[in-house]
Amino acid sequence: MDNSPLARGDRAQLWLRLTLRGVLALGGAALVIWVGLPLLSLLSPFVLALIFAWMLNPGVRWIQRRTGISRKAVSLVLVVLVFAVIGGVLFGLGWIAVDQVRSLFDNQQSVLDDLLDGIVRVVNSLEGWLTGLGGIVPKGVLTTSGDLINAIMDWVQGLDLPGWLTEMAGQAPSMAANLSGFAVALVVFMMASYFITGDYPRLRFELTERVPLVARDFCRSVKDIFMSAFGGYIKSQLILSTGVFLILAVGFLLMRQPYGLLLALGLAVLDFIPIIGAGTVMVPWAVVDMVLGQYSEAAALMTVWGVIVLFRRFAEPKVLGDQTGLSPILSLVGIYLGMKAGGVLGMVVGPLLLLVCINLAKLGIFRPVLNDLSLAASDIHAILRSGRKPSETREE
């Protein structure tokens, strides 16, 4: 293997290729951030309608082949049926949630009193426990703990839950004003879903026929990788989160927990987020119940959490399977980078984007860049090792 530095012309072409690729990558990223994302937000009803039509297309085609009914009629019936089912489920859940929120507002003072009483009992228990350690721990620790308890008590006494709830209620008019825009977007989405589903084969044919064959094959490969990785991950996590929601809802129902549906929904959303999970709330909740002497509720919470953990451990390998192939350390890297870039939403999207990039790398899309980087590193190493100036390298 030749370890000599590159010739001057080869080196110039190499760095020119790397520079052009870097400029194109930065330009593409800037175009996506400043043009693509705003345009995607503007056209979101039509983009969602296209995705919805793509999901309905196999069912529409299957019904059309077996019944002989026109595609537009089948599309209309299927779109209306799907929206009716989804709307009915959301309406039922929304009705229960609104009823529980209304109950929370009606009983806000009693909820506040219960919250304050519980916190005061926890603080008093901690204070008595620290007093019993007076002869063991240094005095400075007790003084610091006492200051911390006093600070907690001041914070508890300064809580203004009724004021916070009133402030949230005051934002209702602005939320109602935004509801009209959402309603218009929803109507546009529903109409676009029908139109695109009815004309999906023709639209797909016209779009693909205008794309060169090489680009078409590449896009098909990228789509297959994207759907197997991204779509599989999202689908599996939604299935797991739905199972967690059902476990929490049943558990809170058996515990006769007030606002159980809201709590189950919130904890299921937390469980969807990597690393966080429902245990970040349920375990401290059970510890507080134990401190307050509510051992039966603490045991019930830990039982429900244990069922969730067992469900995750046994169901996740079957549901997720080998669809992603993302190792735990790479998942952690994706979660951390996503959190730094986009907060909580980035924690969910980060591993998925990393997974898509890894699968694109397996497709070979980054191989020319990696080859050039490897060649540049070898050239730099050869120059440093030989001790000669680049101008003194032999011309090949």
N, C-alpha and C positions, 0 to 999 in steps of 0.2 A: 504494500500500500504506500502511495506517494504522500509523504508528510511535508513536502516543500510548499512554500506560500504560493498563492495563486498568481497568475500573470496579471499585469496591470489592466488589460482590457477585460479579462474575466472578473476581476475584482470590481471594476466600475459597473459592469452589467449586474453583478450580484447586488451591490448596494443600491443601484437604481431600482431593481425589482422590489427590494425590501422597502425602500422609501415610498414607491408608488402604492404598494399594498398597505402600508401604514396610513398614507393619506386617504386612500379609498375607504379603509376601515373607519377612520375618524369621521370622514364625510358621511358614510352610511349611518353611523351612530347618531351624528348630529341631525341627519335627515329624519331618522326614526323619532328622535326626541322632539324636535321642533316642528315637524310636519306630519309624520305618521301618527303619533299619538293624538294630537288635536283633531286630525281628520278622522281617525278611528272613533273618537268620542262624538264627533258630529254625525257620523254615519252609523252609530251603534245600533239603531233599530233595524237597519237593513243588513248589517253584519250578523246580528243575532238571528234575523229571519233566514239568512242564507245557511247558517249553521243548523237551525231548526228544520229547514227544508231538506238539508243533507241527511239529517237523522230520520226524517219521515220517509225519505225516498224508497228505501227497501220495502217498507210496509205498503206504501201506495202501489208500487210495482207488483207486489205479491197479490194484493186484492184485485188489481186491474186484470192481471193474467187469468185469475180464476173466475171472475165475474163478467168480464167483457165490458164493464161500465167505463165511460170516458174518464180520462185521468183527472180532468178538472172537477168532475163531480165527486170522484173518490177523494181528491185532495180537500175539497170543501168539507165533506162529512168528517174526514179524519182530523183535520185541523180544528173544526168546531168541537169534536169529541174530546180531543186532547186538552184544549183550552178549558172546556167545561169541567173535566176531571181535576185539572190543576187548580182552576179557580175555586171549585168546591172544597178541595182539601185546604187551600190557603184561607178561604173564608171561614171554614170551621175552626182552624187553628187561630185565626185572627179574632174570631168572636170570643173564644175562650181566653185569649191573651188580653183582649180589651176588658173583659169582665173582671179578670184578676187585677189589671192595672186600676180599674175604677174602684175595686175593693181596697186596693192599696191607698188610693187617695182618700177614700172615705174613712179609713182607719189609720191615717197617717200619725195621729197623735199617740194612739196606742202602740203603733209600731215603733215610734220614737222612744216611748217610755220603756218598752221591752228591750230595745237596743241599749238604752242608757243603763237600765238595771243590770243587764248582762255584763256590760263593760265594767260597771262599778263592782260587781261581784268578782270578776276576774282580777281586777286591781286589788281588791281587798284580800283575796286569796294569795296573790303574789306578795303583798305586804306582810301578811301573817307568816308566810313561808320564809321570807327573808329575815323577819324578826327572830324566828326560831334558829337561824344560823348565826345569830349575833356572836356566839362564843367561838365560832369556827373561822369565819371569813374575816378579812381585815376590815377595820372601821371605814376606810375610804370607799370600799366596795358598797357597803351599806348606804353611805351618804350619797354616792352616785345613783344607786338604785332608788333611794328615796326621792331624789330630784327627778329621776325619770318618771316615777309614779305620779309625782305632783304635776309634771308636764302633761302626762296622759289624762289626769283628772281635769286639768284646765282645758285640754282639747275637747274632752267629753262634754264639759259644761258649756263650751262655746258652740257645740253643734247646733245647726239650724236646719233640721230636715224639713219642717214645714215651709221655711223660706225657699229652700232649694226646690221643693216640689212646686211651689207657687211660681218660681222663676221658670221651671220647665214647662208649666202650664201656660205661662205667658208667651212662650215661643210657638205655641200651637198655631196662631194666625199665620206666621211666616211659613210654617210647615204646610198649612192648608193652601197658601198661595203657590208653593212649589208643586203641590199635588196636581194642579191643572196641567203643568208642563209634562209631568209624568203620565197623566192620562192621555195626552195627545201622542206622546211617544209610544205608549202601549197600543193605542188604536193603529198607529202607523205600523208598528211591529206585527200586529195581527193581520192587517191587510197585506203587508209585504210577504208574510209567511204563506198566505194562500196563493198569491200571484207567483212567487218563486217556486213553490211546491208544484203548482200546476204546470209551469213551463220549465221545470228543472232539467229534463233531458235536452231540450233545445238550447237552453242557456249554457249548459255544460259543453255541448257540442260546439257552439259558436265560440266559446272561450278557448277550448283546447285546440281547435283548428287553426287559430291565429298564433299559436305558440310553436316554435321550431321543435322538431322531433327530439333532438338532444336535450333541450331545455325541458321538454315534456317528460322524458324519462327521468331526468334528475329531480324534477318537482314531484313526480310520483314516488320516487324513492324517499325523498325528504318527508312527504306526507305519510308514508307507511311508518317511517321511524318516529315521526312526531306523534301519530295516533297510538302506536304501540307503547310509547313511553309516557307522553304527556296525558293522553286520554285514559290510558290504563291506570295511571297513578291517581288521577282525579276521580275516576269511577270507583276505584277501590276505597279511597278515603271517604267518599260520600257514603258508600255502603257501610263502612265501619262506623262513621259518625251517626248514621241513622240507627244502627244497632245500639250504639251508646245512648242515643236520645231515648229509645224505647226502654232500655234498662233503667235509665234515670227516671223516666216518667212513671213506670210501674213501681219503682222503689219509693219515690216520693208519694205516690198515691197510697201505697200500703202504710207509709209512715204518717199519713194524713198531714203532710207538710203544706203549709199555706203557700200559694203561688208556685206550686210544684211544676206546672208546665213552663212558666217563665224561667225558673231555675234550671229545669232540664234542658231547655233550648239554649240558654246561655252557656251551660257547662258542656253541651255537645259542640257548640261553636269553639269553645276553648280546647276541647279534645281534638278538633280538626287541625289546630295549630300545632306544628311539630314541637317537641320538648315540653311545652306547657302542660297540656292535658287537663282532665277534670280533677286529677289528684291534687293539683296546686291549690284548689279551693276546698275540696272535700276533706283532705287530711288536716289542715289547720282548723277547719270547722269542727271536726271530730275532737281535736285536742282541746279546743275551747269548751266544748260540751263536757268533756271529762273534767276539766278544771271546775266547771260550774256544778258538777255532780250529776249531770244528765247522762248517765252511763248507757241507758237503753238507746237514746238517740245517737250517741257516739258509736255504739256497736252497730246500729242500723246503717249509719253512714259508711262505716268501714266495710260492712258487708256488701253494700251496693258498690262501693269502690273496688272491692275484691272481685266481684262479679265482672265489672268492667275490665279489670286487668286480665282476668282469665279469658274473657271474650276476645280481648285484643291479642293475647298471646296465641290462642288456638285458631282464631279466625283470620288474623292478619296474614300468616304464611299462605293460607289457601286462597284468600281473596287477592292479595298482592302478588303472591307467587314469584315467578322470575320475570315479571313483566318489565321491571326497571333495571335490575342488575346494579343498582347504586349501592356502594358499600357504606357502612355506617360512618366512616370518617369523611367520605365525600358528602354524605347527607349533612353532617355537621358543618362542613365548610360552606355548603350551599345555604344552610339556614343562617349562619353567621353573616355571610356576605349579603344575603337578602335582607336581614334585619338592619344592617348598616345602611343599605341603599334605600329600602322602602318600608322600614318599620315592621309592623305586625303582618301586613299583607306581603311584604317581601320575604318574611319567614316561610310563607306558604309557596310563593312563586319561585324563590331562589333555588331550592333543590330541583324543581321541575325544569327551570332554564338550564341548570348545570347538566341535568340528565339529557336534555335535548342536544346540548353542545357536545357531550361525550358521544352520543350516538351519531351525530354529524361527523365527528372526528373518525369514528369507525367506518363511515362511508367513504372517507378519504378526501373530504373537502379541504382539510387543513394540511394535507400531506406536502404540497408544494412549498407552503410557507415554512413548515418544519424542516424540510430538506434544505431550504435556503439558509435558515437560521443555523442549522448544523454545519453547513458549509462555511458560513461566516465565522462561527466559533472555531472551526478547525483551521481556517486561514489565520485568524488572530493568534491562535496557539502556536502555529508554525512560525509566524513572524517573531513572536516573543522568544520562542525556543532557539531560533537560528541566530538572533541578535542582529540581523541585517535590516536595513531600511527597506521599505516597500519598493523604492526606486531601483534597488540593487537586485531585485528578484529577476530570475532569468525569464526571458520571453519564450513562450511555448509556441 
